[in-house]
Amino acid sequence: MQVNITKWLSRDKKVDEIFKQGYKEYNKQRTFGRKIKYKDWKRRFLVWILFYLSEVESLLFFIQKLNDEVTQRRKLGFKKKIKYKPIWNFKRSIDIHTFNKIIILCVNLLQKRGIIGKDHVIDGIIIESYANPHKGKDVDARWGYNCKGFTFGYKMLALIDLKSSIIIGFIALPANVHDVKHAKLLIEKYCNEIGIENIVGDKGFDSMSFRQFITAKGLGAAIIFRKNRNVDECQTTLNSKFKEKEYEYVLEILTGMSKEKFNSLTKKRKEAELGFARETAYFHLDSFRSFGIINAAKHFALSILSQLLYALFYFKKGIKALNRPSVFF
């Protein structure tokens, strides 16, 4: 199994089609550095994917291990020993649009195979920065508050598939930004690119303007209501003694779905959110050791992309929660 993933990544036709389209996007967005051939571009990209799939925290140490494993290195297309500097500089040359293009292509393929559904949870998580907050090296990072207290770093606002708990889209933000302020941007970014039918969220996303934005897109808004949520101009709350038919009518207008479907989606939400919260260590910026929100976004993109490719290779229908695998070390 450990050998097959390297061989599959380098030789599978579907993966090759995805990377070819990513390579076209890379050439469109490239602003510096010399142009490299597709084969060289792909094998450098695969080194980064395998690095994120491994449990090795240092890229330099990972490349040393890869150079020792001659068969693994040759399956990736490297006849000579891999050098550290070209691999590190390669990540810097890739634009975030290229990452997004490849992520969307992987999600579309997973949806065709039935691994990913069309009901998605929206949630945010704060990731701690590698930088010391008192030295001011990471100028884009901010102090944010979560259940563990104040954390210095970035926030990843993500779409998580309700069926498989796989992250299918994201935007990187400073840690002190509220989730709902940029939730529209996240939905706008992916609603026309991947299959979405319903958006599921907790009380933090209970905003009337956000609900109206979702329903205007023709999507269902299965967002849990706050207790003091006003449903009309007379400031009638959902705690008021509605008649059952009136309550269901108001609920359908606000969510774009029936009461039964709303309850079934919100009950499943917790499982996807818990799977997302468990991956905090996987997205930790300590393993990336770079400053700035652009580098943080690239780190999140590589982490998500490695999981999507892992899912394409290993997952079958009905399997829940994607754990961080070990490649061959």
VEXLUM-712992 format. One record per atom (N, C-alpha, C): residue in three letters; x, y, z negated. Coordinates in steps of 0.02 Angstrom, whole numbers, padded with zeros to 5 digits, always signed. Each point is the difference from the previous one (the first is absolute). Layout:
// VEXLUM-712992
AlaXYZ
...
END
This chain:
// VEXLUM-712992
Met+00042-00060+00000
Met-00042+00060+00000
Met+00043+00063+00000
Gln+00056-00004-00037
Gln+00043+00058-00006
Gln+00035+00015+00067
Val+00016-00054+00037
Val+00032+00009+00065
Val-00050+00024+00053
Asn-00060-00027-00002
Asn-00050+00013+00052
Asn-00021+00074+00005
Ile-00002+00035-00056
Ile-00024+00070+00003
Ile+00047+00043+00040
Thr+00065-00011-00005
Thr+00048+00038+00040
Thr-00006-00016+00074
Lys-00007-00064+00014
Lys-00008-00022+00070
Lys-00065+00026+00030
Trp-00054-00003-00040
Trp-00065+00023+00023
Trp+00000+00075+00014
Leu+00029+00039-00044
Leu+00002+00073+00010
Leu+00038+00019+00063
Ser+00052-00037+00016
Ser+00041+00017+00058
Ser-00026-00028+00066
Arg-00044-00053-00003
Arg-00020-00033+00062
Arg-00076-00001+00014
Asp-00041+00015-00048
Asp-00073-00003+00011
Asp-00021+00053+00050
Lys-00043-00021+00048
Lys-00020+00045+00054
Lys-00044+00057-00024
Lys-00047-00015-00047
Lys-00044+00052-00026
Lys+00039+00054-00037
Val+00048-00023-00040
Val+00043+00048-00037
Val+00042+00041+00048
Asp+00024-00033+00054
Asp+00040+00035+00050
Asp-00041+00054+00035
Glu-00064-00014+00015
Glu-00044+00050+00031
Glu-00010+00060-00047
Ile-00008-00013-00064
Ile-00009+00053-00049
Ile+00062+00045-00003
Phe+00059-00032-00002
Phe+00062+00038-00004
Phe+00015+00038+00064
Lys-00021-00027+00057
Lys+00010+00036+00063
Lys-00040+00065+00002
Gln-00062-00003-00024
Gln-00040+00061-00004
Gln+00028+00049-00052
Gly+00027-00028-00054
Gly+00034+00042-00050
Gly+00062+00033+00028
Tyr+00035-00036+00044
Tyr+00060+00027+00031
Tyr-00016+00058+00047
Lys-00057-00006+00036
Lys-00023+00055+00043
Lys-00015+00062-00041
Glu-00034-00009-00057
Glu-00015+00056-00045
Glu+00063+00030-00028
Tyr+00049-00043-00015
Tyr+00064+00023-00027
Tyr+00036+00046+00049
Asn+00000-00019+00064
Asn+00032+00042+00051
Asn-00036+00066+00011
Lys-00066+00001-00010
Lys-00038+00063+00006
Lys+00017+00047-00057
Gln+00007-00028-00061
Gln+00009+00041-00059
Gln+00074+00014-00016
Arg+00046-00034+00033
Arg+00071+00006-00016
Arg+00025+00071+00013
Thr+00031+00029-00052
Thr+00025+00069+00006
Thr+00076+00005-00005
Phe+00033-00052-00027
Phe+00073+00001-00004
Phe+00025-00072+00006
Gly+00066-00005+00009
Gly+00031-00065+00008
Gly-00003-00025+00072
Arg+00046-00043+00017
Arg+00003-00027+00069
Arg-00056-00051+00011
Lys-00020-00008+00061
Lys-00051-00049+00017
Lys+00029-00070-00002
Ile-00036-00046-00032
Ile+00024-00069-00005
Ile-00049-00046+00038
Lys+00026-00056+00022
Lys-00041-00049+00037
Lys-00050-00033-00046
Tyr-00053-00029+00030
Tyr-00054-00029-00039
Tyr+00024-00058-00044
Lys+00042-00044+00027
Lys+00022-00058-00039
Lys+00039+00021-00062
Asp+00044+00050+00009
Asp+00039+00025-00056
Asp-00046+00035-00051
Trp-00050+00038+00025
Trp-00048+00035-00043
Trp-00040-00050-00041
Lys-00023-00053+00032
Lys-00042-00049-00034
Lys+00038-00037-00055
Arg+00061-00022+00015
Arg+00037-00039-00049
Arg+00020+00042-00061
Arg+00012+00065+00011
Arg+00014+00044-00056
Arg-00063+00010-00043
Phe-00056+00006+00034
Phe-00064+00007-00035
Phe-00013-00063-00042
Leu+00013-00059+00029
Leu-00012-00063-00035
Leu+00045-00008-00062
Val+00059+00028+00002
Val+00043-00001-00059
Val-00033+00036-00058
Trp-00031+00058+00015
Trp-00036+00037-00051
Trp-00061-00038-00026
Ile-00036-00033+00046
Ile-00059-00038-00020
Ile+00020-00058-00047
Leu+00053-00036+00019
Leu+00023-00056-00041
Leu+00028+00024-00067
Phe+00031+00059+00001
Phe+00024+00029-00063
Phe-00057+00015-00047
Tyr-00055+00026+00025
Tyr-00059+00015-00042
Tyr-00036-00064-00021
Leu+00005-00053+00040
Leu-00030-00063-00019
Leu+00041-00038-00052
Ser+00065+00015-00002
Ser+00043-00032-00048
Ser-00007+00033-00069
Glu+00031-00030-00050
Glu+00000+00028-00067
Glu+00065+00036-00015
Val+00041+00011+00051
Val+00063+00035-00008
Val-00013+00075-00001
Glu+00027+00035-00050
Glu-00015+00071-00008
Glu+00048+00045+00039
Ser+00058-00025+00019
Ser+00049+00041+00036
Ser+00005-00023+00072
Leu-00006+00047+00047
Leu+00006-00016+00071
Leu+00070-00025+00016
Leu+00051+00030-00030
Leu+00069-00021+00012
Leu+00010-00073-00021
Phe-00025-00018-00058
Phe+00006-00068-00025
Phe-00039-00048+00044
Phe-00058+00022+00025
Phe-00041-00041+00044
Phe+00036-00014+00065
Ile+00032+00050+00030
Ile+00037-00009+00062
Ile+00059-00047-00010
Gln+00033+00006-00057
Gln+00056-00046-00015
Gln-00025-00072-00004
Lys-00058-00010-00032
Lys-00029-00067-00003
Lys-00020-00025+00069
Leu-00027+00045+00040
Leu-00021-00018+00068
Leu+00060-00019+00043
Asn+00055+00035-00009
Asn+00062-00017+00037
Asn+00028-00067-00020
Asp-00011-00019-00063
Asp+00022-00067-00023
Asp-00043-00056+00030
Glu-00065+00016+00011
Glu-00046-00049+00030
Glu+00003+00007+00076
Val+00047-00036+00031
Val+00014+00007+00072
Val-00061-00018+00042
Thr-00035-00054-00018
Thr-00058-00022+00040
Thr-00056+00051-00003
Gln-00011+00030-00058
Gln-00052+00051-00007
Gln+00018+00062+00041
Arg+00063+00018-00002
Arg+00023+00060+00036
Arg-00008-00010+00076
Arg+00016-00059+00024
Arg-00004-00013+00072
Arg-00072-00004+00024
Lys-00045-00023-00043
Lys-00071-00002+00018
Lys-00028+00071+00010
Leu+00029+00047-00035
Leu-00020+00070+00009
Leu+00031+00032+00062
Gly+00050-00034+00029
Gly+00032+00025+00061
Gly+00067+00033-00011
Phe+00028-00006-00061
Phe+00065+00029-00015
Phe+00054-00053+00008
Lys+00042+00007+00051
Lys+00055-00047+00010
Lys+00059+00016-00046
Lys+00011+00064-00010
Lys+00054+00022-00046
Lys-00030+00019-00067
Lys+00042+00015-00048
Lys-00023+00019-00067
Lys-00037+00067+00003
Ile-00051+00005-00040
Ile-00042+00061-00001
Ile+00036+00054-00040
Lys+00001+00060+00028
Lys+00030+00057-00036
Lys-00053+00039-00037
Tyr+00018+00025-00057
Tyr-00048+00034-00044
Tyr-00022+00068+00027
Lys+00046+00040+00024
Lys-00016+00069+00019
Lys-00051+00006+00057
Pro+00007-00039+00054
Pro-00051+00005+00054
Pro-00070-00019-00024
Ile-00005-00048-00045
Ile-00066-00021-00026
Ile-00030+00055-00043
Trp+00041+00031-00042
Trp-00024+00054-00043
Trp-00021+00061+00041
Asn+00040+00019+00050
Asn-00016+00057+00042
Asn-00061-00013+00044
Phe-00012-00063+00016
Phe-00058-00018+00041
Phe-00065+00020-00034
Lys-00005-00012-00065
Lys-00060+00019-00037
Lys-00012+00075+00002
Arg+00053+00038-00002
Arg-00005+00073+00002
Arg-00025+00025+00067
Ser+00015-00037+00053
Ser-00018+00022+00068
Ser-00074-00014+00017
Ile-00032-00045-00038
Ile-00069-00018+00016
Ile-00048+00051-00030
Asp-00047+00024+00041
Asp-00051+00047-00023
Asp-00056-00038-00034
Ile-00036+00033-00046
Ile-00055-00032-00036
Ile-00056-00020+00047
His-00008+00035+00057
His-00051-00018+00050
His+00013-00070+00030
Thr+00063-00018+00007
Thr+00017-00066+00025
Thr-00021-00054-00049
Phe+00013+00012-00064
Phe-00022-00047-00052
Phe-00076-00008+00001
Asn-00036+00056+00004
Asn-00073-00002+00001
Asn-00027-00039+00060
Lys+00032+00009+00057
Lys-00021-00035+00061
Lys+00006-00076-00009
Ile+00056-00023-00028
Ile+00012-00072-00010
Ile-00048-00027-00053
Ile-00012+00039-00053
Ile-00046-00022-00053
Ile-00070-00010+00029
Ile-00024+00048+00040
Ile-00067-00005+00030
Ile-00005-00061+00046
Leu+00052-00013+00039
Leu-00001-00059+00045
Leu-00002-00065-00039
Cys+00037-00003-00056
Cys-00001-00060-00043
Cys-00069-00010-00032
Val-00030+00055-00023
Val-00067-00004-00031
Val-00052-00024+00050
Asn+00003+00027+00061
Asn-00047-00021+00053
Asn+00006-00074+00016
Leu+00062-00026+00001
Leu+00010-00070+00013
Leu-00026-00043-00058
Leu+00011+00023-00062
Leu-00025-00037-00058
Leu-00076+00000-00003
Gln-00031+00055+00023
Gln-00073+00002+00003
Gln-00028-00047+00052
Lys+00035-00007+00057
Lys-00022-00047+00051
Lys+00004-00072-00024
Arg+00049-00014-00043
Arg+00009-00067-00026
Arg-00045-00014-00061
Gly-00037+00051-00022
Gly-00046-00010-00055
Gly+00031+00002-00069
Ile+00063+00022-00005
Ile+00034+00003-00066
Ile-00020+00064-00036
Ile-00007+00054+00037
Ile-00021+00065-00028
Ile-00071+00015+00023
Gly-00041+00024-00047
Gly-00070+00018+00015
Gly-00007+00073+00020
Lys-00061+00026-00007
Lys-00014+00070+00019
Lys-00025+00042-00059
Asp+00001-00029-00060
Asp-00017+00037-00061
Asp+00065+00014-00038
His+00014+00065-00012
His+00064+00018-00028
His-00007+00044-00063
Val+00044-00011-00047
Val+00002+00039-00063
Val+00049+00057+00009
Ile-00018+00059-00024
Ile+00046+00057+00000
Ile+00023+00011-00072
Asp+00065+00006-00009
Asp+00028+00008-00067
Asp+00068+00033+00004
Gly+00022+00030-00054
Gly+00065+00032-00004
Gly+00041-00028-00056
Ile+00066+00001+00009
Ile+00046-00025-00051
Ile+00062+00044-00002
Ile+00025+00014-00059
Ile+00060+00042-00007
Ile+00062-00045-00003
Ile+00049+00016+00041
Ile+00063-00038+00003
Ile+00056+00045-00027
Glu+00037-00027-00046
Glu+00054+00039-00032
Glu+00058+00011+00048
Ser+00026+00061+00000
Ser+00056+00018+00043
Ser+00066-00027-00029
Tyr+00048-00012+00044
Tyr+00066-00022-00021
Tyr+00039+00056-00033
Ala-00016+00062+00018
Ala+00038+00058-00024
Ala-00013+00016-00073
Asn+00050+00030-00030
Asn-00008+00026-00068
Asn-00042+00064+00003
Pro-00058+00003-00034
Pro-00043+00059+00006
Pro+00031+00065-00026
His+00051-00005-00042
His+00029+00060-00030
His+00058+00029+00041
Lys+00023-00036+00052
Lys+00055+00024+00041
Lys-00023+00034+00064
Gly-00064-00009+00018
Gly-00029+00036+00057
Gly+00024-00022+00068
Lys+00023-00063+00006
Lys+00024-00024+00065
Lys-00058-00016+00047
Asp-00053-00028-00028
Asp-00059-00017+00041
Asp-00050+00057-00004
Val+00005+00047+00046
Val-00041+00061-00004
Val-00073-00011+00017
Asp-00015-00055+00035
Asp-00070-00013+00019
Asp-00039-00037-00053
Ala+00035-00034-00046
Ala-00034-00039-00052
Ala-00030+00046-00052
Arg-00055-00023-00031
Arg-00035+00039-00051
Arg-00020-00045-00058
Trp-00016+00032-00056
Trp-00025-00036-00058
Trp-00075-00013+00010
Gly-00019-00063-00008
Gly-00070-00019+00006
Gly-00020-00042-00060
Tyr-00065-00003-00012
Tyr-00025-00037-00058
Tyr-00041-00061+00022
Asn+00016-00057-00030
Asn-00040-00060+00012
Asn-00011-00035-00067
Cys-00023-00062+00002
Cys-00017-00036-00062
Cys+00061-00012-00045
Lys+00061+00003+00029
Lys+00060-00010-00040
Lys+00029+00065-00026
Gly-00030+00056+00016
Gly+00024+00065-00021
Gly+00028+00040+00058
Phe+00042+00049-00014
Phe+00029+00043+00052
Phe+00057-00037+00035
Thr+00000+00004+00067
Thr+00051-00033+00041
Thr+00024+00049+00053
Phe+00066+00001+00010
Phe+00031+00043+00050
Phe+00009-00039+00064
Gly-00033+00021+00054
Gly+00007-00036+00063
Gly-00050+00020+00052
Tyr-00028-00050+00033
Tyr-00046+00011+00056
Tyr-00063-00042-00009
Lys-00051+00019+00036
Lys-00063-00037+00000
Lys-00011-00031+00068
Met-00018-00064+00000
Met-00019-00033+00062
Met-00075-00009-00001
Leu-00035+00035+00044
Leu-00072-00008+00008
Leu-00010-00051+00056
Ala-00033-00055-00016
Ala-00001-00057+00047
Ala-00070-00027+00011
Leu-00007-00033+00057
Leu-00059-00041+00016
Leu+00018-00073-00010
Ile-00037-00035-00043
Ile+00013-00070-00015
Ile-00058-00042+00025
Asp+00016-00052+00037
Asp-00053-00044+00026
Asp-00034-00037-00058
Leu-00066+00003-00002
Leu-00039-00032-00053
Leu+00003-00076+00003
Lys+00009-00027+00059
Lys-00001-00072+00010
Lys+00065-00033-00021
Ser+00057+00030+00019
Ser+00065-00032-00010
Ser+00046+00037-00048
Ser-00020+00060-00023
Ser+00041+00043-00044
Ser+00065+00022+00033
Ile+00001+00003+00067
Ile+00059+00025+00036
Ile-00009+00074+00013
Ile+00054+00038-00008
Ile-00001+00072+00014
Ile+00003+00010+00076
Ile-00046+00039+00027
Ile-00004+00007+00073
Ile+00014+00071+00024
Gly+00007+00047-00045
Gly+00015+00069+00019
Gly+00016+00041-00061
Phe+00035+00056+00010
Phe+00022+00041-00057
Phe+00018+00070+00022
Ile+00003+00045-00048
Ile+00034+00064+00008
Ile+00040+00013-00064
Ala+00058+00032+00007
Ala+00043+00016-00057
Ala-00013+00071-00022
Leu-00006+00010-00066
Leu-00016+00066-00029
Leu+00042+00012-00062
Pro+00008+00063-00020
Pro+00030+00013-00066
Pro-00044-00029-00056
Ala+00030-00018-00056
Ala-00036-00035-00053
Ala-00054+00042-00033
Asn+00005+00067+00005
Asn-00047+00043-00036
Asn-00063+00017+00040
Val-00010-00031+00058
Val-00058+00014+00042
Val-00056-00048-00017
His-00061+00026-00004
His-00058-00043-00013
His-00017-00041+00061
Asp-00020-00063-00011
Asp-00013-00046+00055
Asp-00053+00026+00049
Val-00055+00027-00026
Val-00057+00017+00042
Val+00014+00058+00047
Lys+00050+00042-00015
Lys+00017+00057+00042
Lys+00027-00021+00068
His+00034-00057+00002
His+00029-00023+00063
His-00031-00065+00026
Ala-00055-00022-00032
Ala-00034-00061+00021
Ala-00028+00006+00070
Lys-00026+00060+00017
Lys-00027+00011+00067
Lys+00054-00008+00054
Leu+00060+00024-00016
Leu+00056-00006+00047
Leu+00017-00073+00013
Leu-00001-00040-00052
Leu+00014-00072+00007
Leu-00052-00035+00043
Ile-00064+00014-00012
Ile-00054-00030+00039
Ile+00004+00023+00073
Glu+00013+00064+00010
Glu+00005+00029+00068
Glu+00057-00032+00039
Lys+00053-00016-00036
Lys+00060-00028+00031
Lys-00011-00070+00028
Tyr-00041-00040-00034
Tyr-00006-00070+00018
Tyr-00069-00022+00025
Cys-00051+00043-00006
Cys-00068-00022+00017
Cys-00009-00019+00074
Asn+00038+00033+00044
Asn-00006-00014+00071
Asn+00051-00051+00024
Glu+00047-00020-00045
Glu+00054-00045+00020
Glu-00012-00072-00022
Ile-00032-00009-00057
Ile-00013-00068-00026
Ile-00074-00007-00015
Gly-00023-00062-00006
Gly-00070-00012-00014
Gly-00019+00016-00072
Ile-00044+00050-00009
Ile-00024+00018-00066
Ile-00076+00005+00002
Glu-00033-00033-00047
Glu-00073+00004-00006
Glu-00021+00034-00065
Asn+00035-00017-00055
Asn-00017+00028-00066
Asn+00063+00021-00038
Ile-00007+00056-00035
Ile+00054+00024-00044
Ile-00023-00009-00072
Val+00041-00034-00039
Val-00016-00014-00070
Val+00048+00039-00044
Gly-00026+00033-00052
Gly+00043+00039-00044
Gly-00027+00005-00071
Asp+00043+00023-00046
Asp-00021+00008-00069
Asp-00028+00070-00012
Lys-00013+00018-00063
Lys-00032+00064-00016
Lys+00043+00061+00018
Gly+00066-00011+00006
Gly+00044+00055+00019
Gly-00014+00028+00069
Phe-00034-00039+00042
Phe-00016+00022+00068
Phe-00074+00020+00006
Asp-00034+00008-00057
Asp-00071+00019+00000
Asp-00007+00075+00013
Ser+00004+00018+00063
Ser-00008+00069+00023
Ser-00054+00001+00055
Met-00047+00045-00005
Met-00054+00003+00049
Met+00026+00016+00070
Ser+00049+00044+00004
Ser+00029+00017+00066
Ser+00036-00060+00030
Phe+00033-00039-00042
Phe+00035-00060+00024
Phe-00050-00053+00023
Arg-00054-00008-00038
Arg-00053-00048+00019
Arg-00030+00020+00068
Gln-00015+00064+00007
Gln-00030+00025+00062
Gln+00048-00009+00059
Phe+00064+00009-00013
Phe+00051-00010+00052
Phe+00001-00072+00023
Ile-00004-00048-00047
Ile+00001-00071+00017
Ile-00063-00020+00039
Thr-00057+00020-00025
Thr-00064-00019+00033
Thr-00006+00033+00068
Ala+00028+00060+00009
Ala-00001+00034+00065
Ala+00041-00039+00052
Lys+00049-00038-00023
Lys+00040-00042+00044
Lys-00035-00065+00018
Gly-00059-00011-00031
Gly-00037-00062+00012
Gly+00024-00057-00043
Leu+00035+00016-00055
Leu+00026-00051-00046
Leu-00042+00000-00064
Gly+00003-00056-00036
Gly-00033-00005-00065
Gly+00046+00026-00055
Ala-00028+00036-00048
Ala+00039+00029-00055
Ala-00018-00035-00066
Ala+00032-00057-00013
Ala-00013-00037-00061
Ala+00045+00026-00056
Ile-00012+00062-00019
Ile+00039+00033-00053
Ile-00041+00004-00063
Ile+00030-00023-00055
Ile-00036-00002-00064
Ile-00018+00071-00022
Phe-00061+00008-00026
Phe-00025+00066-00021
Phe+00023+00017-00071
Arg+00014+00063-00010
Arg+00009+00024-00069
Arg-00068+00005-00033
Lys-00001-00003-00066
Lys-00064+00001-00036
Lys-00038+00065+00009
Asn+00037+00055+00010
Asn-00032+00066+00007
Asn-00006+00022+00073
Arg+00002-00048+00046
Arg-00004+00017+00072
Arg-00069+00030+00017
Asn+00001+00062+00028
Asn-00061+00032+00024
Asn-00016-00024+00071
Val-00063-00017+00011
Val-00018-00027+00065
Val-00041+00048+00042
Asp-00020+00057-00028
Asp-00038+00049+00039
Asp+00012+00070-00028
Glu-00032+00049+00031
Glu+00010+00070-00020
Glu-00030+00015-00069
Cys-00047-00042-00022
Cys-00031+00010-00067
Cys+00043-00030-00055
Gln+00061-00021+00017
Gln+00047-00030-00047
Gln-00028-00063-00034
Thr-00036-00039+00038
Thr-00025-00065-00024
Thr+00058-00049+00000
Thr+00013-00031-00057
Thr+00055-00049-00005
Thr-00027-00070+00010
Leu+00047-00046+00013
Leu-00019-00070+00009
Leu-00023-00032-00066
Asn+00013+00034-00056
Asn-00024-00025-00065
Asn-00073+00017-00011
Ser-00027+00044+00042
Ser-00071+00018-00007
Ser-00044-00061+00013
Lys-00062+00004-00024
Lys-00045-00057+00006
Lys-00033+00001+00069
Phe+00038-00022+00049
Phe-00027-00008+00067
Phe-00048-00060+00002
Lys-00048+00004+00044
Lys-00036-00060+00017
Lys+00046-00044+00042
Glu-00010-00065-00002
Glu+00046-00046+00033
Glu+00007+00014+00075
Lys-00055+00014+00034
Lys+00002+00014+00071
Lys+00038+00065+00014
Glu-00012+00051-00043
Glu+00035+00064+00009
Glu+00075-00008-00010
Tyr+00019-00039-00051
Tyr+00071-00012-00014
Tyr+00035-00033+00059
Glu-00032-00051+00027
Glu+00030-00036+00057
Glu+00004+00045+00061
Tyr-00048+00045+00008
Tyr+00001+00046+00056
Tyr+00058+00050-00006
Val+00009+00027-00061
Val+00056+00047-00013
Val+00066-00035+00009
Leu+00005-00062-00026
Leu+00061-00038+00005
Leu+00019-00014+00073
Glu-00050-00015+00041
Glu+00013-00014+00070
Glu+00023+00062+00038
Ile-00027+00058-00018
Ile+00021+00062+00032
Ile+00072+00017-00019
Leu+00018-00009-00064
Leu+00067+00018-00024
Leu+00053-00049+00022
Thr-00018-00063+00008
Thr+00050-00051+00016
Thr-00003-00027+00070
Gly-00058+00007+00033
Gly-00007-00027+00068
Gly-00008-00075+00001
Met-00023-00029-00055
Met-00009-00073-00004
Met-00053-00016-00052
Ser-00022-00063-00001
Ser-00051-00021-00048
Ser+00030-00008-00070
Lys-00045-00004-00049
Lys+00021-00008-00070
Lys+00039-00065-00010
Glu-00023-00054+00031
Glu+00032-00066-00008
Glu+00072+00001+00028
Lys+00007+00029+00059
Lys+00067+00003+00031
Lys+00046+00044-00040
Phe-00025+00056-00025
Phe+00040+00046-00042
Phe+00026-00037-00061
Asn-00043-00037-00034
Asn+00020-00036-00061
Asn+00050-00055+00015
Ser-00008-00035+00056
Ser+00046-00055+00017
Ser+00069+00026+00017
Leu+00004+00058+00034
Leu+00065+00029+00018
Leu+00037+00028-00061
Thr-00037+00034-00043
Thr+00032+00031-00058
Thr+00024-00053-00051
Lys-00032-00058-00001
Lys+00022-00054-00044
Lys+00067-00030+00023
Lys+00010-00003+00066
Lys+00061-00027+00027
Lys+00059+00049-00003
Arg-00016+00064-00010
Arg+00051+00053+00002
Arg+00057-00012-00049
Lys-00017-00021-00061
Lys+00049-00006-00054
Lys+00057-00048+00018
Glu-00018-00055+00033
Glu+00051-00050+00019
Glu+00052+00029+00048
Ala-00024+00038+00049
Ala+00047+00031+00047
Ala+00043+00053-00033
Glu-00030+00039-00046
Glu+00038+00052-00035
Glu+00053-00029-00047
Leu-00016-00056-00031
Leu+00048-00033-00044
Leu+00059-00027+00039
Gly-00014-00028+00059
Gly+00054-00023+00044
Gly+00044+00057+00023
Phe-00030+00057+00012
Phe+00037+00061+00020
Phe+00044+00024-00058
Ala-00027+00000-00061
Ala+00038+00023-00059
Ala+00059-00046-00016
Arg-00008-00064+00014
Arg+00055-00048-00015
Arg+00060+00012+00044
Glu-00010+00033+00058
Glu+00055+00010+00047
Glu+00041+00062-00014
Thr-00009+00031-00059
Thr+00038+00060-00017
Thr+00074-00013+00003
Ala+00021-00058-00026
Ala+00072-00017+00001
Ala+00025-00009+00071
Tyr-00043-00025+00044
Tyr+00020-00012+00070
Tyr+00013+00065+00036
Phe-00038+00053-00017
Phe+00007+00064+00034
Phe+00048+00047-00038
His+00032-00024-00053
His+00040+00043-00042
His+00057+00031+00041
Leu+00008+00065-00005
Leu+00049+00036+00040
Leu+00072-00013-00023
Asp+00008-00034-00057
Asp+00067-00018-00023
Asp+00035-00046+00049
Ser-00038-00042+00035
Ser+00029-00046+00050
Ser+00016+00036+00065
Phe-00024+00061+00009
Phe+00011+00038+00062
Phe+00055+00052-00009
Arg+00001+00033-00057
Arg+00053+00047-00020
Arg+00010+00056+00051
Ser-00054+00032+00019
Ser+00003+00059+00043
Ser-00049+00052-00026
Phe+00015+00063+00015
Phe-00041+00055-00025
Phe-00043+00029+00056
Gly-00055+00033-00019
Gly-00043+00033+00048
Gly-00062-00039+00017
Ile-00053+00036+00016
Ile-00065-00032+00013
Ile+00001-00039+00066
Ile+00041+00021+00049
Ile+00004-00036+00063
Ile+00032-00068-00010
Asn+00054-00002-00039
Asn+00032-00064-00015
Asn-00045-00045-00043
Ala-00038+00031-00045
Ala-00048-00039-00040
Ala-00054-00031+00045
Ala-00024+00039+00050
Ala-00050-00026+00047
Ala+00029-00058+00041
Lys+00063+00005+00020
Lys+00032-00053+00038
Lys+00008-00063-00043
His+00016+00010-00063
His+00006-00055-00047
His-00067-00036-00008
Phe-00055+00038-00009
Phe-00066-00030-00005
Phe-00019-00037+00064
Ala+00017+00031+00058
Ala-00017-00030+00064
Ala+00036-00067+00011
Leu+00064-00002-00016
Leu+00038-00062+00007
Leu-00026-00054-00047
Ser-00018+00020-00061
Ser-00028-00048-00048
Ser-00065-00030+00025
Ile-00045+00043+00026
Ile-00065-00022+00026
Ile+00009-00042+00062
Leu+00044+00022+00045
Leu+00011-00035+00063
Leu+00028-00070-00012
Ser+00046-00007-00048
Ser+00029-00065-00015
Ser-00054-00048-00026
Gln-00048+00027-00040
Gln-00054-00041-00025
Gln-00048-00021+00056
Leu-00013+00045+00047
Leu-00045-00016+00056
Leu+00030-00054+00045
Leu+00065+00005+00013
Leu+00033-00051+00041
Leu+00003-00067-00037
Tyr+00010+00004-00065
Tyr-00001-00060-00042
Tyr-00069-00033+00003
Ala-00052+00041-00001
Ala-00068-00025+00003
Ala-00015-00032+00068
Leu+00026+00029+00053
Leu-00010-00029+00067
Leu+00031-00070+00005
Phe+00054-00011-00035
Phe+00035-00064+00005
Phe-00029-00053-00047
Tyr-00017+00020-00061
Tyr-00017-00049-00051
Tyr-00075-00007-00016
Phe-00038+00054+00010
Phe-00068+00000-00027
Phe-00049-00039+00043
Lys-00049-00028-00035
Lys-00058-00031+00032
Lys-00062+00035-00027
Lys-00057-00015+00029
Lys-00063+00032-00021
Lys-00016-00016-00073
Gly-00020+00052-00036
Gly-00023-00011-00069
Gly+00053+00005-00053
Ile+00065+00007+00019
Ile+00052+00005-00051
Ile+00000+00069-00029
Lys+00007+00005-00067
Lys-00004+00064-00035
Lys+00069+00022-00024
Ala+00011+00066-00004
Ala+00057+00032-00033
Ala+00067-00021+00030
Leu+00036+00048+00026
Leu+00064-00011+00031
Leu+00056+00013-00050
Asn+00038-00051-00017
Asn+00056+00008-00046
Asn+00064+00013+00039
Arg+00049+00028-00035
Arg+00064+00013+00032
Arg+00038-00065+00009
Pro+00016-00019+00063
Pro+00034-00064+00011
Pro+00076+00007-00004
Ser+00033-00056-00003
Ser+00073-00002+00006
Ser+00017-00029+00068
Val+00044+00033+00037
Val+00013-00021+00069
Val+00046-00062+00001
Phe+00062+00010-00018
Phe+00044-00059-00001
Phe+00055+00006-00052
Phe-00003+00050-00045
Phe+00051+00006-00052
Phe-00031-00017-00066
END
